[in-house]
């Protein structure tokens, strides 16, 4: 049995390292400089904020400090907050005419909360001609050149969608243990090289920073076309890729301020959408758990408990697995020694994927700040 398991593990990791778009290299970056475009396209920036008084001031200030020489406007949508989000944002705006603050009283039936809020933001700029729309989150801070880089990169590459995966906070033990793996697993699922390849059917985006060409968004039916999607960024990316090329990369320009103080906090982030990613399918859930067990748990098991050549093969695969994690650890400025913990990290993600399915069974799927975003099919 161990012999067959060892061969399967070797085959899986040979494919992952050599055949899955080199996802592990983490080399899709915004480091390259791009030349400015002329004339300067106009940009509408839409921010949906629900109970974000802790972060909204820094986020708004970073948007108002953009060095982009073209016209842009910012619409902050206060999504039925019960804290001081709107007033804090107003003070942070300092009366700047480029900032508009509006509000919504919760989503209409058939919409998830964030998408309904973004739709209200789009309605606020319907009478202002804009070439691009930038969707960004309320816990995100942007470097002053973010908008300039996004527009230039999108214009030169003719991208209908240009997305930067915000660099997540990585300070606490829980964050250092689990956050780099979150991005690593995301890249394994959606290799960025394949996302950026027009002929590939792999599409993904990071909702914290998505610059979209306005005509392309209209062509795919606008936000209405994905109004009930929980994983809205990837759903929108899939639609946009049908009308033009898209680009997704890592960045040091865009940072998330949201803290994950405990392991449970990270677990909640995982469980909010994991079962949705599996299309609420028990069979896909079972297949995922088995596949992750063989991929991440079996190699150290073989290395520690098998005998003969399966033990050595298990050790080699475990080392190869850790090697693939090092570029992401380097991106987050962590020690490569964390690479040996990847099997345990994978087990943690497997557990909270099961929790995600359980929450949907209890009609509590996709919870975000007291709002249940979705209910699994058949449980309405």
Secondary structure as UniProt FT lines:
FT   HELIX           2..19
FT   TURN            21..22
FT   HELIX           23..25
FT   STRAND          43..49
FT   TURN            53..55
FT   HELIX           56..64
FT   STRAND          72..79
FT   HELIX           85..93
FT   TURN            94..95
FT   TURN            97..98
FT   STRAND          99..104
FT   TURN            109..110
FT   HELIX           113..124
FT   TURN            125..127
FT   STRAND          132..137
FT   TURN            138..139
FT   STRAND          140..142
FT   TURN            144..145
FT   HELIX           146..157
FT   STRAND          161..167
FT   HELIX           173..189
FT   HELIX           192..195
FT   TURN            198..199
FT   TURN            207..208
FT   STRAND          209..213
FT   HELIX           214..219
FT   TURN            220..222
FT   HELIX           223..226
FT   TURN            227..228
FT   HELIX           232..240
FT   TURN            241..243
FT   STRAND          246..256
FT   HELIX           263..271
FT   TURN            272..273
FT   HELIX           274..277
FT   TURN            278..280
FT   HELIX           282..292
FT   HELIX           293..297
FT   HELIX           298..305
FT   HELIX           309..331
FT   TURN            332..333
FT   HELIX           336..341
FT   HELIX           342..361
FT   TURN            362..363
FT   TURN            365..366
FT   STRAND          367..368
FT   TURN            369..370
FT   STRAND          371..372
FT   TURN            377..378
//
